[in-house]
Amino acid sequence: MTKPTLNDLAAFAAVATHRSFRKAADTMGVSRSALSHAIIGLEERLAIRLLNRTTRSVSLTDAGAQLLTRIEPVLLELDHALDTLSEARGAPSGLLRINANKSGARILLRDVIPPFRERHAEVEVDLVSEGRLVDIVEQGFDAGVRLFEAIPEDMVAVKFGGTVRFIAVAASSYLLDRGTPRTPDDLKNHSCIRQRLPSGKRYRWEFSRRGSEITIDAPGNLSLDDNDLLVGAAAAGQGIAYVAEPFAVPLLRSGQLVEILADWCPAIPGLALYYPRNRHMPSALRAFIDILKETERARKADA
């Protein structure tokens, strides 16, 4: 039996972890066809099937599950050793993958990534921006960015960007025609522009004042899945939108939007970068967090 190469075993581990050739290929930066050929070659050399494959799913055979259990710690330790070597050279290198929501990606691109790239040119940054909350370990990311309150408890979180407010906004023309809501309960008599989450569910609007909390399934016959589209529709007089304040600020300043129910929209903990608690931290991620903390200290000093 010809012994498999390290690349073959790493390819198998990626497919087995993601249960998907597409996701594994994206993580490894290779084509799906190349990855498929590598797995076929590995199975031929070992003379045993490791994966059950259909057009819709990938699952482990018993032999594949046993192999993954044995090689995962070895591959992880190898990554650790190579990362330690990188630290000894004094310069982080390799690939740093971060999954972020759109607002988090904007802040990182504005404040953190430019100085990080200047100091650590040998690190390739792969920033993926999407609305859904993913399992960063399963999807092959080193870290993620989401609202602090949405981060799983088993993760380490590093807050940045300050607090955030979710606010209700509408065009002056709409308010002149329909009246201005004074309490969240008044929204039942208005046309609200609803937000559809990546999960398919509609976002329920949350308000709070002096310890009183209200959650509303806002009424309306228009649903959108993007914050920029929400504020654009509100500015066009289509109804009331409820969004994170930074998305509405430009149109509030220009007068195209008006904030309503301001006293029902307190600030909440904002964004945080998070990563697995019990895994070795790559030197590239450690360096990224150092710069993130630097920019956060500077932001607080200027506030």
Buried (B, 14 or more C-beta within 10 A) or exposed (E): EEEBEEEBBBBBBBBBBBBBBEBBBBBBEBEBEEBBEBBEBBBEBBEEEBBEBEEEEBEBBEBBEEBBEEBBEEBEEBBBEBBEEBBEEEBBBBBBBBBBBBBBBBBBBEBBBEEBEEEBEEBBBBBBBEBEBBEBBEBBBBBBBBBBEEBBEEBBBBBBBBEBBBBBBBBBEBBEEBEBBEEBEEBEEBBBBBBBEEEEEBBEBBBBBEEEEBEBEBEBEEBBBEBEBBBBBBBEBBBBBBBBBBBBEEBBEEEBBBBBBEEBBEEBBBBBBBBBEEEBBBBBBEBBBEBBBEBBEEBEEEE
